[in-house]
């Protein structure tokens, strides 16, 4: 936030009476709030302070007044003082025409949210239903006689279909208005209104407004004298009265406003806010007479048959606290989606998936708006897009089909097909889609609101790409044509251009995808009828025409976007996207020219595409452009230059993009017949298949993860050639090469196992149990209640165990959960080895019992809690077979730490405690499965205790365990992490909360075997993604 914008005490005290009036706060609270502000100012060395300095000062002095007034008064005064700071900040910035940044708006909203949701102040405020259907909460109200001087309100449009009486949608306001978008998206329409005496030209009649105060709501006499044209902060109803004056109203401009943007409406200007009935939208609105005031500011309504219309202000079950909570949750959801999209644009697919899974879990919050299903359908679409880029087409298709089915729910003609689709897990099985081309626009939301149209079109296009990769070309073509016709239909509906550019972008991409489908259909036809080539060139020529159209549209959009898009962030994002679409179009034109034998044209297009992608954030797009340039050069006989591009080298032969995606990786991410052919060309040319990208993955990792055996085989063949060339002519070359390939293939399969089990099975459960992380933001990280986390971790253990039971491949790579009963460990006398058979394999019955179950020896079998012990190997004796020394130091520390733990958590009884210790729970003769499962085992334990010493944090494996413990404790609030530290004052030492903010760099840590370094670095990345 900016630290150079200052607020004076007089500024604050000017606002405070309006906040007190809006909250209808008691006199003693108002007096204390004034005192807080005055003391906060007098304690400062400067008469002017930033909003953060004011906030800190108010917090500091608030405790000094404690005990002077009733207990509830002090927190009330503090929250109202902070709300006053927020309103003052916005008022001053608005009047000086200084934009409020997204960070500043977020800070302002935090203060407002706290005031509305606090148990001490939330009940002071009130909500009401406006004539336009949205809910409003007054936050500050200063009147000048019977007129508005300054009014600051929270406006919330719920997805309840209530948008007021449409006959009175066009209206004006007496004061100047500025609004800031907190969540969602809306369209503001401006109107030119002129009086007319001709009934045939008139579109509306003017209506005057009057208000009834809420104090009259309970008046049995319902005295009409309380209904007048003086503005009431708290209203029981409003009434619009027909004046008989006729006007002609014409919409002159429409502007879309999204999150963190602002717009203004001049005093007396007629306008209409349009929010889809199924969408959530929230704004902060400042009515300021100092910037303009017009007394005659009528609403427009029906010309005939209406004398007056009264709008009750009853908000139903909505309270200011519930509205603020919903706004907060939607903002959190929007932040996650934006983060996921940013990761996706940079080809950081796992990070993107993490954000989308967290957003999905957020929708399960009971305080999330009742449009949760719409939000879920949007997430499903985004996840489907990521799975497509992972090359997992069947999974991607399922996600996208569910998304499109949900987003099209307003289309009645699709209802029956949707029923059948849900049974099949999708909406489209080769019958041309749900709707005919003429009906396409009926599937996208509800008309001009367009709440689902853009997403529906985007996700339909993604389905087209998936079907193309699955070689279902006719299905892909129908999806592309549906996408094109839908985009054109939406563009035709938007005459004022508020959303036209959005659908222009959709059409640009759709035309290019349709061109590629036609090219592939030409390839099929050409292969079957090579002797009739002249008759089959029509499809190729059409593909070239369509791809040229894509390039032209992309360039035209690059011209229009800076002119039409006012929001800086959106403008930058859209420009990056259309530049990417231009470069993809040029690369594909290179492909088509090559098919025509026009090598020079192919090189020219490919080189231009490469130059345009030089600054692309998406390394996959950059890799593709290098491939098509290399391919064109190879066809021209320039093999060395082609290889330089295939291996991402610069002109001097050095790595131009060290640690970046290569063409081979790009094709392995999204395997298809087309991409396998390109991959085959790379192998034949001698491209290096062993390179590693910025995420630590190789082409083989991506091929294995996608599950395409033919792609995997091509990569292995390329690696075989690379290794043979590297090893040179040696007698035992073949055996060494094959052994190396087998090891790398096993490692890739292990990585796939981590990615699927770690990210797709365990993390979603942690998210739901941690309430989408939204609730945990209110709790100090690492302060979980053991009792509250036990049920969630039992679910996690069951899912992990069931997954291994049902998946032989996973079971062959990862060990199941094992544990030692604490009482068994206590009586063993030393650190047990796995061969001592003290470890028990997890069974649900060990954890789910509520009664005291016993074995033959009379010992209770119920185990509720598991401690994961993290420690280093301290035995330095030559040939040592145990990590512990001859004095059983680590064994004794584990007992001591367990005792301290039970003292800190008396709810944990010794017979209910289990321990996970690697030496006992990992098969020491065949350790690979146990070591590989280590992070996932740790996630199933309630607590991690690190036996620290001077060398503990230097060890790589200890550090991996710490990283997982930190991530879990900070992210979900279900796990605890302690350090067991010896000191000079206590014989047992002490348990201290682990330092959650301690940074760890795995590359600096020590390993007994350096060959474990890649695995440790991979686990470092996976532990971060678990958060």
Secondary structure, DSSP 8 states (H G I E B T S, - for coil): --S---EEHHHHHHHHHHHHHHHT--HHHHHHHHHHHHHHHHTSSSSEE-HHHHHHHHHHHHGGGTTSS-HHHHHHHHHHHHHHHHHHHHHHHHHTT----HHHHHHHHHHHHHHHH-TTTGGG--EEE-TTS-EEEEEEEEEETTEEEEEEEEEEE-SSS----GGG--B--SEEEEEEEEES-EEEEEEEEEE-S-TTT--EEEEEEEEEEGGGTT-TT--GGGEESS--SSEEEEEEEEEEEEEEEEEEEEEEE-TT-EEEE-TT--EEEE--TT--EEEEEEEEEEEEE-S---EEE-SSS-SEEEEE---TT--HHHHHHHHHHHHHHHHHHHHHHHHHHTT-HHHHHHHHHHHHHHTTSTTS-TTHHHHHHHHHHHHHHHHHHHT-HHHHHHHHHHHHHHHTTT-GGGHHHHHHHHHHTSS-SSSS-SS-GGGGGGGSTTGGG-TTHHHHHHHHHHHHHHHHHTT-HHHHHHHHHHHHHHHHHHHHH-TT-TTHHHHHHHHHHHHHHHHHHHHHHHHHHHHH-GGGGGGGHHHHHHHHHHHHHHHHHHHHHHHHHHHH---HHHHHHHHHHHHHHHHHHHHHHHHHHHHTT-HHHHHHHHHHHHHHTTT-S-HHHHHHHHHHHHHHHHHTT-HHHHHHHHTTB-TTSSBTTTT---HHHHHHHT--HHHHHHHHHHHHHT--S--B-TTS-BHHHHHHHHT-HHHHHHHHHHHHHHHHHHH-S-TTHHHHHHHHHHHHHHHHHHHHHHIIIIIIIIHHHHHHHTGGGTGGGGS-TT---HHHHHHHHHHHHHHHHHHHHH-HHHHHHS---EEEEHHHHHHH-S---GGG---EE--THHHH--S--B-TTS-B----EEEEEE------STT--SSS-TT-HHHHHHHHHHHHHHHH-TT--GGGEEEE-HHHHS-SSS-HHHHHTHHHHHHTSSEEEEE--TTGGGBHHHHHHHHHHHHHHHHHS--EEEEEE--SS-SS-EEEE--TT----GGGSB-SSGGGHHHHHHHHHHHHHT-
